[in-house]
């Protein structure tokens, strides 16, 4: 299984969040934490970011019971 690590610019682009909002959500445990890649670099697991996006989508759209 291939796990992709994405850096901050890609996370911001994917989520539409600003940098300060992203880090505030991390601090409030409302967004996945980054992983350390080196002394001065970090990244996020793309799967976790995508799962967070799906959770936001599900929470913002009421269930319509399958009606189209």
Residue, then its C-alpha position, 0 to 999 in steps of 0.5 A: x500500500x502506498x501512502x502519500x505525504x503532502x506538504x503544507x502548500x498542498x494541504x492548504x490548496x486541498x482544504x481551502x483553509x488558510x495557514x493560521x486556520x489550519x494550525x488552529x484546527x490542529x491545536x484544537x484537535x479538529x484536523x490531523x496532525x502533521x508528521x515530522x519528515x526531518x529537522x525542519x520539515x513536516x507533512x500530512x498523510x494524504x489519506x487523513x486529509x482526504x478523510x477530514x474533507x469527507x467528514x466535513x462534506x458529510x457534516x455539511x450536507x443533510x441526508x436526503x434518504x437517497x432521493x435524487 
